[in-house]
Amino acid sequence: MAVPKRKVSKARRDKRRSAVWKLDTPTLTRCSNCGALIAPHRVCKHCGYYKGVEVIKKEA
């Protein structure tokens, strides 16, 4: 049966665990029509365009 040879210190244990809980920042791209920051592959909430085509009618 495998048994650890030495005790793992709290610092070493916590260093290993710390990277698991970090969240990634969401990816944002610029809208090709108005330049607002949007999630990729989504319709722009500000102007209603997606890939240069008006998908949602927005009031100016």
Residue, then its C-alpha position, 0 to 999 in steps of 0.5 A: m500500500a502506498v504511503p507518503k514518505r514525508k508530511v506535506s506542509k500546509a504551505r505546499r498543500d495550499k499552493r497546490r490547491s490555490a490555482v483550482w479556485k481562480l476564475d477566468t475573466p470573461t472574453l470580450t470582443r468589440c461590436s463590428n457596428c458600434g464598437a461596444l464590448i460584447a461576448p463573442h458570437r452574441v448579438c450586440k445588446h446596444c445596437g442589435y447587430y450580429k456580423g454586420v446584419e441587423v438582427i434586433k430592431k433598436e430605437a436610436 
